[in-house]
Amino acid sequence: MKSPPDAVYADVRDTDPDTLDAEQLDAYLRRVAELRAFCDARQVRATRAQRRLADEGQAADPRCSLSKQGRQSSKDAMAAAEREEVCTAMPGFEDALAAGEVSAGHVDAIAGATRNLDEAETAEFAAEAESLLTDATRQGVDAFAKNCRDMAKGIRARHNSRADVDEMEQQKAQSKITRWVDKQTGMHKTLIECDPVTDRMFWSAIQRARGTLRHRNQQTDAKTSWDRLTVDALVEAVSSTGAKARTGMVVHIDLSTLTSGRHDTTLCETDSGVALPVDTVRRMACDADIIPVVLDGAGVVLDEGRARRLATHEQRLALEAMQATCSHPDCTVSIDDCRIHHLTPWRLGGRTDLADLAPVCESHHHLVHEGGWSLTMTSDRVATWTRPDGVVLDRPPQRPEAGRRLTVRCTTPGRPGGLDARAA
């Protein structure tokens, strides 16, 4: 920790956040994070001591104490217990946590990535502790969690070439839909649990229907919230039947993996960044459209000028190849839930060309249009956000390697269980 814990605690305790400006609030939140990390490190030590006493028959299971005495939910108590196991296997992370250099979220990311590894695979993962710690001190929790998942998948693949496929088959077998009614609000709720391939097929159909509905609303000047539009798109997608009802998905994969199989730097994921089994994708690619990223192999126009106001389906595919989330540097909202924003406003002559389009989530879209923020983007996709007070935030390209990958676009007739790829 950069400052002694007592000094950090006193600073947090004696500072009134309501009196701070934006820069001071940032500093204050960093101090809060330091103090929280120190407390989390102490909890790790307490959990370890509790586990030792439990093994000797002198105390309850650590999860019970974390839940009762620590006033945590059973889910949080389980996470805290796993956190202690990670710190025991990788003591450098415990030291970094106590020093405020990483957060509990970084440690939890390791726990989540290694949960399904066997003993030998876990040992191989732990052997990378030093490089993982370096990454954790430089990356946010979300980026670090993805790196951990990718590393774990690579290790599993080296130990068992069918590991990813077996996991996919297990996810397919466990897929289900649960429906219930919230007794307080009367709202009907539907929870869908499915494998990544089915999920992408499902959401691709919703995205396509949502684009159609948005275009229809533009023609009639109808005002519909983004959430309501998504619900309407779901109804539209599941109501579509017949030969024209097709679902699809987009996979990003590097050429070497597609042709020769997994290697140390394999890229094989959905357009939203979810890793997929290489063997499954290679099978699906046999009959799919394979398009060099950004350069549309089918000759579809990616620059529409003033001919269309809304981005086309092909333009969204190209944008998805270059970034997986909202363009704001601090936002992790998936591109699935983003609007495609004109960098030069349409009313001021903006063009529906790829270089003038960027995915922006609903809340940041409002900041640009009603909050006084501005958004610009360079030709190499560096997004620059400027706050009304002049503070500048930059976001580098999310997928700088896009030019070296391929897009595999698969579509299937809309029938249950249909996963064999067909030409689009």
Secondary structure, DSSP 8 states (H G I E B T S, - for coil): --S-HHHHHHHHHH--GGG--HHHHHHHHHHHHHHHHHHHHHHHHHHHHHHHHHHTTSS--HHHHHHHTTT--HHHHHHHHHHHHHHHH-HHHHHHHHTTSS-HHHHHHHHHHHTT--HHHHHHHHTTHHHHHHHHHHS-HHHHHHHHHHHHHHHHHHH-TTHHHHHHHHHHHH-EEEEEE-TTT--EEEEEE--HHHHHHHHHHHHHHHHHHHHHHHHHT----HHHHHHHHHHHHHH--STT-EEEEEEEEEHHHHHH---TT--EEETTS-B--HHHHHHHGGGSEEEESSS-TT----B-TTS-SS--HHHHHHHHHH-SB-SSTT---BGGGEEEEESS-GGGT---BGGGEEEEEHHHHHHHHTS--EEEE-TT--EEEE-TTS-EEEE--S-TTGGGEEEEEEEEES-TT--S-B--
